[in-house]
Amino acid sequence: MESFDAAGEGLRRRGATRIRGTDLVTILHSGIREAVHRLGAVAAVVYLLDEDRNELRAAMIGGGPPSVFTLPGRMDAEAPWASARAVVTGKVEVLADPGPGEAGRQHMPSYPYVALAAPVISERHRFGAITAVRLETHGAYGTADRTALREIGDGLAAALAELAESGAVVAPGPTPLLVPILSPETDTDMPGWGIPGVPGSVGASLEYPLRRLAEMLNQATTMDEVVRAARSYVVSPFRARSLVLASASEGRLWVLGHCGDSSGVVRNVHGIRLDARTPAAEAVRGRPLFISEGRLPAADSDIFDDESQAEAYLPLSGSRSYFIDLPPTGGRHAVGVCCLSFEGPRDFPPEERAVLSTMAGWLGAAVKRVELSAEQRAVAESLQRRLLPSTLCEVPQLTTTARFRPATGTSKVGGDWYDVIKAPGERVVLVVGDVEGHALESTAVMSQARTAVTSYVTEGHSPSVVIDRTGRLLAALGMEQLVTCCVIALDTADGMAQVALAGHPAPLVQRPDGTIGTLEAPANLPLGVTLSHAYEGREHVVEPGSVLMLYSDGLIGCDGTDPEVRARALFGSSSRETGGDLEQLADDLIADVLGPHQRRDDAVLLLACYEDAGGEGSQRAGSLHIQQRDLHGVKAARAFVDDRLNSWGLAEVSDTLRLIVSEIVTNALIHAGSDVDVRLRAFADHVRLEVRDSDSNPPVPSPLALSEEENARAEHGRGLLIVEALSGQWNTSPNGRGKTVWLDVAVPDA
């Protein structure tokens, strides 16, 4: 290694190009302009050491886009990169070539520039380095180029030394100065970009989709939004046929999103091992590939099509910057890969590769952010759902169903809950509550409130006493969050309903004649507030055939209208369309909060249909609980269905329902991995079967007509096709901690 003193002596012997100027800006501009013109460079930069002499910072960059935006703004003075090495060694350094690809494979470096760095060192001062970059198509740097840049660096050193000895400060500013230096000799014409013959037009045109992509990715919060941004500003401007984004995890590639004619690429990429000899896997290992035409299948794989087409495989580095002095294989962890395919053969000009590589870095950062947000949200939702009841209490005279939708405007947990509790005697207690805020504290308070309400209900207290004692308990525990709550105790023997509210919306009731009313009760204050008087409630008589609706305010939102008026309108319009089907009614009611706008609050819905205690239908219901991994669970479900239907005189539908329950329970035990509850209810003209488990993902029938991508998401086997063929109607309804698959089978001659 050439010492610092030796470098200064060499400078005195060689002499230096005379760079004139009276201030730092003029001197730097003169040197950069000379480097661009003498070396045919597309950009040049002068790095100066900072005050601590530990870091090199870009003081001035000259050239045109996109090359000027690929230059790093700073680097460690001891970094193993060309610019830093030039300062340490006092020699001209070249960016190391990452090396050629395998025989028969077309590799192109994602950074299409060749960098040359020369020290800016005088006898008494070590200032930094000057680096020039030019397109790889211009050829390697020869001896004349090295000599020219060394002379320019020596001239800069002499001028800066003279400036420093006059008392001026020679140091980089807080941000580099950018100087446009455009010349026809260094500008390239590419079809589809800019105006031919106009210097800088191509680079400026390439920069537009790059900047617009950055703006859209900064606002993206979901993978769909990331793919939408890529479709608008990667696929469209580069005329790609398809784009696929895949993440690397658990030793394999998993497709996150795609657009265009991408089914073949998805099939080839999804699930492949990271050590496979495929272009996508190789790109994740840090080796970008630009394949101009055709492709050869890997030696140990024949998954690729024979179609001749251009392709690009870019590592999603998860970083928004690309350092020219850092070889593609060094130091950066790829979070995935971006796969692009094009119609037929095409070239990848150097400037296009530079922009695509930068775009891949930004896409990687967006993918990493969205995946992290999704993981945080999944953990938050899982915690909140685990605190909700796994099943609802069932009695012959009361049919219940519930829905829970977490807020989408935040990744934090909330505190909404619902419950159906069997109380002493013939009473069933319905509960809906809401804890303010979205934080772990809200969930903790919800757990405490729900436990307290359940305990006091089980002891046999009335709703007003339940919320009174719960409120006093929360206040004594020093809870800071307010809790609203609605509690209804319904006596299924005579329809007497006791209602108590704690700052919560009053429940609604749809009577048998279709009219909708409110079960009024004193509003009271939210739980957790110290009161000098007890909470009050009110009694109502609920007619058989009525449907009760309890909800949290997240269901109706905040659009300026009266919440009760909106809830009535929502309840009325949905119930008319569903014809009394409780599950379908719940789906229609909750669908209003599943629109395109973000929900800033959780939504909870609890419906209960009260049936005549003396009616025939009330006695024709039964349920079966199957434990997780019960090897005889399917057999028990078939026997349960057969026994109940025979006892009700409905043996004619037994064979059909036994086959259906066998398929659904099998799916639930295999895919949900939880306990399974089976419920059977007979009505005048049909029999309803419900199967509940703890997996909120809906089952998907997988007919042979579905595409490969849809089949990948479908349930294994074709069992749900049987369900769809034999049942009059079927659907799946997610609740707080799982889902209910329900269906109706018509009773012949009913």
Salt bridges, closest charged atoms under 4 A:
GLU9 OE1 - ARG12 NH2 1.94
GLU34 OE2 - ARG38 NH1 2.95
GLU55 OE1 - ARG57 NE 3.03
GLU55 OE1 - ARG74 NH1 3.54
GLU93 OE1 - ARG85 NE 3.57
GLU102 OE1 - ARG277 NH2 3.59
GLU123 OE2 - ARG12 NH1 2.66
GLU136 OE2 - ARG353 NH2 2.20
ASP145 OD2 - ARG134 NH2 2.99
GLU151 OE1 - ARG38 NH2 3.25
ASP154 OD2 - ARG14 NE 3.52
ASP154 OD1 - ARG150 NE 3.34
GLU162 OE1 - ARG18 NH2 3.48
GLU207 OE1 - ARG211 NH2 2.84
GLU215 OE1 - ARG212 NH1 2.25
ASP275 OD1 - ARG273 NE 3.13
GLU282 OE1 - ARG105 NH2 3.72
GLU282 OE2 - HIS107 NE2 3.67
GLU307 OE2 - ARG241 NH1 2.96
GLU311 OE2 - ARG295 NH1 2.40
GLU352 OE1 - ARG346 NH1 3.20
GLU381 OE2 - ARG377 NE 2.87
GLU381 OE1 - ARG385 NH2 4.00
GLU394 OE2 - ARG679 NH1 3.48
GLU394 OE2 - ARG692 NH1 3.45
ASP419 OD2 - ARG450 NE 2.66
GLU459 OE1 - HIS461 NE2 2.91
ASP468 OD2 - ARG472 NE 2.93
ASP559 OD2 - ARG566 NH1 3.46
GLU564 OE2 - ARG568 NE 3.40
ASP581 OD2 - ARG688 NH2 2.54
GLU583 OE1 - ARG403 NH2 2.84
ASP587 OD1 - ARG403 NH2 2.99
ASP592 OD2 - ARG566 NH2 3.19
ASP601 OD1 - HIS438 NE2 3.82
ASP602 OD1 - HIS438 NE2 3.51
GLU611 OE2 - ARG681 NH2 2.65
GLU616 OE2 - ARG620 NH1 3.97
ASP642 OD1 - ARG658 NE 3.79
ASP655 OD1 - ARG658 NH2 2.45
ASP675 OD2 - HIS625 NE2 3.21
ASP677 OD1 - HIS625 ND1 2.80
ASP685 OD1 - HIS686 ND1 2.74
GLU690 OE1 - ARG692 NH2 3.35
ASP693 OD1 - LYS739 NZ 3.09
GLU709 OE1 - HIS258 NE2 2.86
GLU715 OE1 - HIS671 NE2 2.97
ASP744 OD1 - ARG688 NE 2.82
